[in-house]
Amino acid sequence: MPKIKCRNCKKELIYDCISDIPTFPFCCERCKLIDLGSWLDEERRIEEPITDDKAE
Ligand SMILES: [Zn+2]
């Protein structure tokens, strides 16, 4: 059976079919949200808007 490691916590997941893991490639919804959250955080840091609203 194929195995993957959760991208967040590295827990090993064994599955028959990818559709067995609705949260693939994570072990659970929590890990998925944590990973997504940190990714969005990175994005936000990169795309920090340069607020130039004082131009008047
Ligand atoms: Zn996990």
N, CA, C, O and the ligand as a Tripos MOL2 file, in Angstrom:
@<TRIPOS>MOLECULE
protein
  225   223    57     0     0
PROTEIN
NO_CHARGES

@<TRIPOS>ATOM
      1 N           0.8480   -1.2030    0.0000 N.3       1 MET1
      2 CA          0.0000    0.0000    0.0000 C.3       1 MET1
      3 C           0.8810    1.2490    0.0000 C.2       1 MET1
      4 O           1.9030    1.2960    0.6850 O.2       1 MET1
      5 N           0.4930    2.2220   -0.7450 N.am      2 PRO2
      6 CA          1.2990    3.4490   -0.7760 C.3       2 PRO2
      7 C           1.2520    4.1860    0.5540 C.2       2 PRO2
      8 O           0.2920    4.1060    1.3200 O.2       2 PRO2
      9 N           2.3210    4.8920    0.7800 N.am      3 LYS3
     10 CA          2.4240    5.6480    2.0340 C.3       3 LYS3
     11 C           2.8300    7.0770    1.7060 C.2       3 LYS3
     12 O           3.5650    7.3260    0.7510 O.2       3 LYS3
     13 N           2.3530    7.9870    2.4930 N.am      4 ILE4
     14 CA          2.8250    9.3640    2.4090 C.3       4 ILE4
     15 C           3.0830    9.8460    3.8180 C.2       4 ILE4
     16 O           2.6340    9.2380    4.7900 O.2       4 ILE4
     17 N           3.7960   10.9230    3.9160 N.am      5 LYS5
     18 CA          3.9780   11.5530    5.2130 C.3       5 LYS5
     19 C           3.2140   12.8630    5.2040 C.2       5 LYS5
     20 O           3.2610   13.6320    4.2440 O.2       5 LYS5
     21 N           2.5240   13.0890    6.2800 N.am      6 CYS6
     22 CA          1.7890   14.3340    6.4140 C.3       6 CYS6
     23 C           2.7510   15.5020    6.2410 C.2       6 CYS6
     24 O           3.8260   15.5220    6.8390 O.2       6 CYS6
     25 N           2.3740   16.4420    5.4480 N.am      7 ARG7
     26 CA          3.2730   17.5670    5.1530 C.3       7 ARG7
     27 C           3.4860   18.4510    6.3680 C.2       7 ARG7
     28 O           4.4560   19.2060    6.4330 O.2       7 ARG7
     29 N           2.5920   18.3590    7.3160 N.am      8 ASN8
     30 CA          2.7310   19.2160    8.4780 C.3       8 ASN8
     31 C           3.4230   18.5050    9.6380 C.2       8 ASN8
     32 O           4.4380   18.9900   10.1370 O.2       8 ASN8
     33 N           2.9000   17.3790   10.0690 N.am      9 CYS9
     34 CA          3.4280   16.7380   11.2750 C.3       9 CYS9
     35 C           4.3030   15.5240   10.9720 C.2       9 CYS9
     36 O           4.8690   14.9240   11.8860 O.2       9 CYS9
     37 N           4.4180   15.1590    9.6860 N.am     10 LYS10
     38 CA          5.2680   14.0450    9.2410 C.3      10 LYS10
     39 C           4.7680   12.6820    9.6960 C.2      10 LYS10
     40 O           5.4960   11.6920    9.6380 O.2      10 LYS10
     41 N           3.5480   12.6410   10.1410 N.am     11 LYS11
     42 CA          2.9740   11.3620   10.5000 C.3      11 LYS11
     43 C           2.7770   10.5370    9.2360 C.2      11 LYS11
     44 O           2.3730   11.0510    8.1930 O.2      11 LYS11
     45 N           3.0700    9.2540    9.3530 N.am     12 GLU12
     46 CA          2.9670    8.4030    8.1830 C.3      12 GLU12
     47 C           1.5170    7.9940    7.9460 C.2      12 GLU12
     48 O           0.8130    7.5720    8.8630 O.2      12 GLU12
     49 N           1.1010    8.1290    6.7190 N.am     13 LEU13
     50 CA         -0.2660    7.7580    6.3610 C.3      13 LEU13
     51 C          -0.2140    6.6450    5.3230 C.2      13 LEU13
     52 O           0.5070    6.7340    4.3290 O.2      13 LEU13
     53 N          -0.9760    5.6180    5.5680 N.am     14 ILE14
     54 CA         -1.0530    4.5180    4.6200 C.3      14 ILE14
     55 C          -2.4520    4.5380    4.0100 C.2      14 ILE14
     56 O          -3.4540    4.6240    4.7200 O.2      14 ILE14
     57 N          -2.4990    4.4580    2.7080 N.am     15 TYR15
     58 CA         -3.8080    4.5430    2.0630 C.3      15 TYR15
     59 C          -3.9010    3.5820    0.8860 C.2      15 TYR15
     60 O          -2.8940    3.1750    0.3070 O.2      15 TYR15
     61 N          -5.1100    3.2410    0.5590 N.am     16 ASP16
     62 CA         -5.3990    2.4100   -0.6070 C.3      16 ASP16
     63 C          -5.5020    3.2900   -1.8310 C.2      16 ASP16
     64 O          -4.9950    2.9930   -2.9130 O.2      16 ASP16
     65 N          -6.1880    4.3880   -1.5940 N.am     17 CYS17
     66 CA         -6.5360    5.2990   -2.6620 C.3      17 CYS17
     67 C          -6.4860    6.7080   -2.0880 C.2      17 CYS17
     68 O          -6.8690    6.9280   -0.9390 O.2      17 CYS17
     69 N          -6.0260    7.6380   -2.8670 N.am     18 ILE18
     70 CA         -5.8970    9.0130   -2.3640 C.3      18 ILE18
     71 C          -7.2330    9.5320   -1.8340 C.2      18 ILE18
     72 O          -7.2770   10.3130   -0.8840 O.2      18 ILE18
     73 N          -8.3010    9.0920   -2.4560 N.am     19 SER19
     74 CA         -9.6160    9.5710   -2.0090 C.3      19 SER19
     75 C          -9.9870    9.0620   -0.6160 C.2      19 SER19
     76 O         -10.9580    9.5240   -0.0170 O.2      19 SER19
     77 N          -9.1980    8.0980   -0.1000 N.am     20 ASP20
     78 CA         -9.4020    7.6650    1.2840 C.3      20 ASP20
     79 C          -9.0040    8.7600    2.2640 C.2      20 ASP20
     80 O          -9.4560    8.7780    3.4090 O.2      20 ASP20
     81 N          -8.1660    9.6590    1.8090 N.am     21 ILE21
     82 CA         -7.6920   10.7340    2.6800 C.3      21 ILE21
     83 C          -8.2430   12.0540    2.1670 C.2      21 ILE21
     84 O          -7.6440   12.6740    1.2880 O.2      21 ILE21
     85 N          -9.3520   12.4830    2.6930 N.am     22 PRO22
     86 CA         -9.9440   13.7330    2.2020 C.3      22 PRO22
     87 C          -9.0400   14.9330    2.4310 C.2      22 PRO22
     88 O          -9.1670   15.9500    1.7500 O.2      22 PRO22
     89 N          -8.1350   14.8180    3.3800 N.am     23 THR23
     90 CA         -7.2500   15.9370    3.6990 C.3      23 THR23
     91 C          -5.8740   15.7790    3.0640 C.2      23 THR23
     92 O          -4.9380   16.5010    3.4070 O.2      23 THR23
     93 N          -5.7560   14.8350    2.1410 N.am     24 PHE24
     94 CA         -4.4780   14.6080    1.4510 C.3      24 PHE24
     95 C          -3.8620   15.9220    0.9820 C.2      24 PHE24
     96 O          -4.6060   16.7640    0.4780 O.2      24 PHE24
     97 N          -2.5910   16.1500    1.1070 N.am     25 PRO25
     98 CA         -1.5470   15.2810    1.6850 C.3      25 PRO25
     99 C          -1.3000   15.4970    3.1800 C.2      25 PRO25
    100 O          -0.1640   15.4170    3.6480 O.2      25 PRO25
    101 N          -2.3390   15.7620    3.8970 N.am     26 PHE26
    102 CA         -2.2030   15.9270    5.3440 C.3      26 PHE26
    103 C          -2.9810   14.8310    6.0450 C.2      26 PHE26
    104 O          -3.8790   14.2260    5.4610 O.2      26 PHE26
    105 N          -2.6280   14.5730    7.3180 N.am     27 CYS27
    106 CA         -3.2650   13.4780    8.0400 C.3      27 CYS27
    107 C          -4.6500   13.8660    8.5180 C.2      27 CYS27
    108 O          -5.5070   13.0050    8.7170 O.2      27 CYS27
    109 N          -4.8710   15.1410    8.7010 N.am     28 CYS28
    110 CA         -6.1380   15.5700    9.2540 C.3      28 CYS28
    111 C          -6.4090   17.0230    8.8800 C.2      28 CYS28
    112 O          -5.5270   17.7310    8.3950 O.2      28 CYS28
    113 N          -7.6120   17.4380    9.1080 N.am     29 GLU29
    114 CA         -8.0300   18.8020    8.7830 C.3      29 GLU29
    115 C          -7.1680   19.8400    9.4970 C.2      29 GLU29
    116 O          -6.8400   20.8920    8.9480 O.2      29 GLU29
    117 N          -6.8140   19.5090   10.7360 N.am     30 ARG30
    118 CA         -6.0170   20.4170   11.5460 C.3      30 ARG30
    119 C          -4.6700   20.7230   10.8890 C.2      30 ARG30
    120 O          -4.2690   21.8800   10.7720 O.2      30 ARG30
    121 N          -3.9890   19.6730   10.4700 N.am     31 CYS31
    122 CA         -2.6860   19.8670    9.8150 C.3      31 CYS31
    123 C          -2.8560   20.6550    8.5200 C.2      31 CYS31
    124 O          -2.0280   21.4970    8.1750 O.2      31 CYS31
    125 N          -3.9160   20.3730    7.8330 N.am     32 LYS32
    126 CA         -4.1710   21.0700    6.5810 C.3      32 LYS32
    127 C          -4.3430   22.5620    6.8330 C.2      32 LYS32
    128 O          -3.7890   23.3940    6.1150 O.2      32 LYS32
    129 N          -5.1080   22.8820    7.8470 N.am     33 LEU33
    130 CA         -5.3490   24.2910    8.1740 C.3      33 LEU33
    131 C          -4.0940   24.9740    8.6840 C.2      33 LEU33
    132 O          -3.8380   26.1380    8.3750 O.2      33 LEU33
    133 N          -3.3150   24.2420    9.4650 N.am     34 ILE34
    134 CA         -2.0700   24.8250    9.9840 C.3      34 ILE34
    135 C          -1.1420   25.1540    8.8280 C.2      34 ILE34
    136 O          -0.5550   26.2340    8.7640 O.2      34 ILE34
    137 N          -1.0270   24.2010    7.9220 N.am     35 ASP35
    138 CA         -0.1290   24.4220    6.7890 C.3      35 ASP35
    139 C          -0.6230   25.5480    5.9040 C.2      35 ASP35
    140 O           0.1480   26.4100    5.4840 O.2      35 ASP35
    141 N          -1.8870   25.5330    5.6330 N.am     36 LEU36
    142 CA         -2.4760   26.5870    4.7980 C.3      36 LEU36
    143 C          -2.3240   27.9380    5.4740 C.2      36 LEU36
    144 O          -2.0320   28.9450    4.8290 O.2      36 LEU36
    145 N          -2.5270   27.9430    6.7800 N.am     37 GLY37
    146 CA         -2.4020   29.1840    7.5400 C.3      37 GLY37
    147 C          -1.0040   29.7540    7.4700 C.2      37 GLY37
    148 O          -0.8320   30.9580    7.2810 O.2      37 GLY37
    149 N           0.0010   28.9000    7.6190 N.am     38 SER38
    150 CA          1.3760   29.3970    7.5820 C.3      38 SER38
    151 C           1.7220   29.8640    6.1810 C.2      38 SER38
    152 O           2.4840   30.8150    6.0060 O.2      38 SER38
    153 N           1.1670   29.2040    5.1980 N.am     39 TRP39
    154 CA          1.4180   29.5950    3.8090 C.3      39 TRP39
    155 C           0.8070   30.9650    3.5370 C.2      39 TRP39
    156 O           1.4350   31.8280    2.9230 O.2      39 TRP39
    157 N          -0.4010   31.1470    3.9940 N.am     40 LEU40
    158 CA         -1.0620   32.4360    3.8020 C.3      40 LEU40
    159 C          -0.3270   33.5410    4.5490 C.2      40 LEU40
    160 O          -0.2650   34.6850    4.0990 O.2      40 LEU40
    161 N           0.2220   33.1750    5.6900 N.am     41 ASP41
    162 CA          1.0030   34.1240    6.4680 C.3      41 ASP41
    163 C           2.2090   34.6040    5.6780 C.2      41 ASP41
    164 O           2.5100   35.7960    5.6330 O.2      41 ASP41
    165 N           2.8900   33.6540    5.0570 N.am     42 GLU42
    166 CA          4.0480   33.9810    4.2160 C.3      42 GLU42
    167 C           3.6250   34.9230    3.1020 C.2      42 GLU42
    168 O           4.2640   35.9450    2.8510 O.2      42 GLU42
    169 N           2.5540   34.5640    2.4510 N.am     43 GLU43
    170 CA          2.0510   35.3740    1.3420 C.3      43 GLU43
    171 C           1.7920   36.8020    1.8020 C.2      43 GLU43
    172 O           2.1530   37.7760    1.1410 O.2      43 GLU43
    173 N           1.1630   36.8830    2.9450 N.am     44 ARG44
    174 CA          0.7980   38.2040    3.4450 C.3      44 ARG44
    175 C           2.0560   39.0370    3.7040 C.2      44 ARG44
    176 O           2.0830   40.2460    3.4730 O.2      44 ARG44
    177 N           3.1020   38.3490    4.1940 N.am     45 ARG45
    178 CA          4.3320   39.0520    4.4950 C.3      45 ARG45
    179 C           4.9780   39.5670    3.2040 C.2      45 ARG45
    180 O           5.5020   40.6800    3.1520 O.2      45 ARG45
    181 N           4.9270   38.7330    2.1760 N.am     46 ILE46
    182 CA          5.5470   39.1040    0.9040 C.3      46 ILE46
    183 C           4.7640   40.2400    0.2420 C.2      46 ILE46
    184 O           5.3260   41.2100   -0.2670 O.2      46 ILE46
    185 N           3.4460   40.0700    0.2770 N.am     47 GLU47
    186 CA          2.6200   41.0360   -0.4220 C.3      47 GLU47
    187 C           2.1190   42.1520    0.4920 C.2      47 GLU47
    188 O           1.0550   42.7310    0.2730 O.2      47 GLU47
    189 N           2.8880   42.4260    1.4860 N.am     48 GLU48
    190 CA          2.5540   43.5100    2.4080 C.3      48 GLU48
    191 C           2.2820   44.7880    1.6040 C.2      48 GLU48
    192 O           3.1880   45.3280    0.9670 O.2      48 GLU48
    193 N           1.0700   45.2550    1.6350 N.am     49 PRO49
    194 CA          0.7540   46.4250    0.8090 C.3      49 PRO49
    195 C           1.4610   47.6710    1.2990 C.2      49 PRO49
    196 O           1.5070   47.9530    2.4960 O.2      49 PRO49
    197 N           1.9950   48.3880    0.3780 N.am     50 ILE50
    198 CA          2.6550   49.6390    0.7320 C.3      50 ILE50
    199 C           1.5590   50.7060    0.7510 C.2      50 ILE50
    200 O           1.1760   51.2650   -0.2760 O.2      50 ILE50
    201 N           1.0840   50.9550    1.9420 N.am     51 THR51
    202 CA         -0.0280   51.9010    2.0560 C.3      51 THR51
    203 C           0.4790   53.3280    1.8930 C.2      51 THR51
    204 O           1.2170   53.8620    2.7210 O.2      51 THR51
    205 N           0.0620   53.8940    0.8280 N.am     52 ASP52
    206 CA          0.4950   55.2450    0.5050 C.3      52 ASP52
    207 C          -0.7290   56.1640    0.4840 C.2      52 ASP52
    208 O          -0.9190   56.9860   -0.4130 O.2      52 ASP52
    209 N          -1.5490   55.9760    1.5290 N.am     53 ASP53
    210 CA         -2.8060   56.7140    1.5630 C.3      53 ASP53
    211 C          -2.6200   58.1740    1.9820 C.2      53 ASP53
    212 O          -3.5300   58.9980    1.8870 O.2      53 ASP53
    213 N          -1.4100   58.4540    2.4450 N.am     54 LYS54
    214 CA         -1.1780   59.8140    2.9370 C.3      54 LYS54
    215 C          -0.9810   60.8350    1.8030 C.2      54 LYS54
    216 O          -0.8950   62.0430    2.0260 O.2      54 LYS54
    217 N          -0.9150   60.2940    0.5880 N.am     55 ALA55
    218 CA         -0.7380   61.1800   -0.5670 C.3      55 ALA55
    219 C          -1.9600   62.0720   -0.7320 C.2      55 ALA55
    220 O          -2.9810   61.6580   -1.2800 O.2      55 ALA55
    221 N          -1.8440   63.2370   -0.2750 N.am     56 GLU56
    222 CA         -2.9720   64.1600   -0.3800 C.3      56 GLU56
    223 C          -2.5210   65.5510   -0.7920 C.2      56 GLU56
    224 O          -3.3470   66.4540   -0.9270 O.2      56 GLU56
    225 ZN         -0.4740   15.7160   10.2990 Zn       57 ZN57
@<TRIPOS>BOND
     1     1     2 1
     2     2     3 1
     3     3     4 2
     4     3     5 am
     5     5     6 1
     6     6     7 1
     7     7     8 2
     8     7     9 am
     9     9    10 1
    10    10    11 1
    11    11    12 2
    12    11    13 am
    13    13    14 1
    14    14    15 1
    15    15    16 2
    16    15    17 am
    17    17    18 1
    18    18    19 1
    19    19    20 2
    20    19    21 am
    21    21    22 1
    22    22    23 1
    23    23    24 2
    24    23    25 am
    25    25    26 1
    26    26    27 1
    27    27    28 2
    28    27    29 am
    29    29    30 1
    30    30    31 1
    31    31    32 2
    32    31    33 am
    33    33    34 1
    34    34    35 1
    35    35    36 2
    36    35    37 am
    37    37    38 1
    38    38    39 1
    39    39    40 2
    40    39    41 am
    41    41    42 1
    42    42    43 1
    43    43    44 2
    44    43    45 am
    45    45    46 1
    46    46    47 1
    47    47    48 2
    48    47    49 am
    49    49    50 1
    50    50    51 1
    51    51    52 2
    52    51    53 am
    53    53    54 1
    54    54    55 1
    55    55    56 2
    56    55    57 am
    57    57    58 1
    58    58    59 1
    59    59    60 2
    60    59    61 am
    61    61    62 1
    62    62    63 1
    63    63    64 2
    64    63    65 am
    65    65    66 1
    66    66    67 1
    67    67    68 2
    68    67    69 am
    69    69    70 1
    70    70    71 1
    71    71    72 2
    72    71    73 am
    73    73    74 1
    74    74    75 1
    75    75    76 2
    76    75    77 am
    77    77    78 1
    78    78    79 1
    79    79    80 2
    80    79    81 am
    81    81    82 1
    82    82    83 1
    83    83    84 2
    84    83    85 am
    85    85    86 1
    86    86    87 1
    87    87    88 2
    88    87    89 am
    89    89    90 1
    90    90    91 1
    91    91    92 2
    92    91    93 am
    93    93    94 1
    94    94    95 1
    95    95    96 2
    96    95    97 am
    97    97    98 1
    98    98    99 1
    99    99   100 2
   100    99   101 am
   101   101   102 1
   102   102   103 1
   103   103   104 2
   104   103   105 am
   105   105   106 1
   106   106   107 1
   107   107   108 2
   108   107   109 am
   109   109   110 1
   110   110   111 1
   111   111   112 2
   112   111   113 am
   113   113   114 1
   114   114   115 1
   115   115   116 2
   116   115   117 am
   117   117   118 1
   118   118   119 1
   119   119   120 2
   120   119   121 am
   121   121   122 1
   122   122   123 1
   123   123   124 2
   124   123   125 am
   125   125   126 1
   126   126   127 1
   127   127   128 2
   128   127   129 am
   129   129   130 1
   130   130   131 1
   131   131   132 2
   132   131   133 am
   133   133   134 1
   134   134   135 1
   135   135   136 2
   136   135   137 am
   137   137   138 1
   138   138   139 1
   139   139   140 2
   140   139   141 am
   141   141   142 1
   142   142   143 1
   143   143   144 2
   144   143   145 am
   145   145   146 1
   146   146   147 1
   147   147   148 2
   148   147   149 am
   149   149   150 1
   150   150   151 1
   151   151   152 2
   152   151   153 am
   153   153   154 1
   154   154   155 1
   155   155   156 2
   156   155   157 am
   157   157   158 1
   158   158   159 1
   159   159   160 2
   160   159   161 am
   161   161   162 1
   162   162   163 1
   163   163   164 2
   164   163   165 am
   165   165   166 1
   166   166   167 1
   167   167   168 2
   168   167   169 am
   169   169   170 1
   170   170   171 1
   171   171   172 2
   172   171   173 am
   173   173   174 1
   174   174   175 1
   175   175   176 2
   176   175   177 am
   177   177   178 1
   178   178   179 1
   179   179   180 2
   180   179   181 am
   181   181   182 1
   182   182   183 1
   183   183   184 2
   184   183   185 am
   185   185   186 1
   186   186   187 1
   187   187   188 2
   188   187   189 am
   189   189   190 1
   190   190   191 1
   191   191   192 2
   192   191   193 am
   193   193   194 1
   194   194   195 1
   195   195   196 2
   196   195   197 am
   197   197   198 1
   198   198   199 1
   199   199   200 2
   200   199   201 am
   201   201   202 1
   202   202   203 1
   203   203   204 2
   204   203   205 am
   205   205   206 1
   206   206   207 1
   207   207   208 2
   208   207   209 am
   209   209   210 1
   210   210   211 1
   211   211   212 2
   212   211   213 am
   213   213   214 1
   214   214   215 1
   215   215   216 2
   216   215   217 am
   217   217   218 1
   218   218   219 1
   219   219   220 2
   220   219   221 am
   221   221   222 1
   222   222   223 1
   223   223   224 2
@<TRIPOS>SUBSTRUCTURE
     1 MET1         2 RESIDUE 1 A MET
     2 PRO2         6 RESIDUE 1 A PRO
     3 LYS3        10 RESIDUE 1 A LYS
     4 ILE4        14 RESIDUE 1 A ILE
     5 LYS5        18 RESIDUE 1 A LYS
     6 CYS6        22 RESIDUE 1 A CYS
     7 ARG7        26 RESIDUE 1 A ARG
     8 ASN8        30 RESIDUE 1 A ASN
     9 CYS9        34 RESIDUE 1 A CYS
    10 LYS10       38 RESIDUE 1 A LYS
    11 LYS11       42 RESIDUE 1 A LYS
    12 GLU12       46 RESIDUE 1 A GLU
    13 LEU13       50 RESIDUE 1 A LEU
    14 ILE14       54 RESIDUE 1 A ILE
    15 TYR15       58 RESIDUE 1 A TYR
    16 ASP16       62 RESIDUE 1 A ASP
    17 CYS17       66 RESIDUE 1 A CYS
    18 ILE18       70 RESIDUE 1 A ILE
    19 SER19       74 RESIDUE 1 A SER
    20 ASP20       78 RESIDUE 1 A ASP
    21 ILE21       82 RESIDUE 1 A ILE
    22 PRO22       86 RESIDUE 1 A PRO
    23 THR23       90 RESIDUE 1 A THR
    24 PHE24       94 RESIDUE 1 A PHE
    25 PRO25       98 RESIDUE 1 A PRO
    26 PHE26      102 RESIDUE 1 A PHE
    27 CYS27      106 RESIDUE 1 A CYS
    28 CYS28      110 RESIDUE 1 A CYS
    29 GLU29      114 RESIDUE 1 A GLU
    30 ARG30      118 RESIDUE 1 A ARG
    31 CYS31      122 RESIDUE 1 A CYS
    32 LYS32      126 RESIDUE 1 A LYS
    33 LEU33      130 RESIDUE 1 A LEU
    34 ILE34      134 RESIDUE 1 A ILE
    35 ASP35      138 RESIDUE 1 A ASP
    36 LEU36      142 RESIDUE 1 A LEU
    37 GLY37      146 RESIDUE 1 A GLY
    38 SER38      150 RESIDUE 1 A SER
    39 TRP39      154 RESIDUE 1 A TRP
    40 LEU40      158 RESIDUE 1 A LEU
    41 ASP41      162 RESIDUE 1 A ASP
    42 GLU42      166 RESIDUE 1 A GLU
    43 GLU43      170 RESIDUE 1 A GLU
    44 ARG44      174 RESIDUE 1 A ARG
    45 ARG45      178 RESIDUE 1 A ARG
    46 ILE46      182 RESIDUE 1 A ILE
    47 GLU47      186 RESIDUE 1 A GLU
    48 GLU48      190 RESIDUE 1 A GLU
    49 PRO49      194 RESIDUE 1 A PRO
    50 ILE50      198 RESIDUE 1 A ILE
    51 THR51      202 RESIDUE 1 A THR
    52 ASP52      206 RESIDUE 1 A ASP
    53 ASP53      210 RESIDUE 1 A ASP
    54 LYS54      214 RESIDUE 1 A LYS
    55 ALA55      218 RESIDUE 1 A ALA
    56 GLU56      222 RESIDUE 1 A GLU
    57 ZN57       225 GROUP 0 **** ****
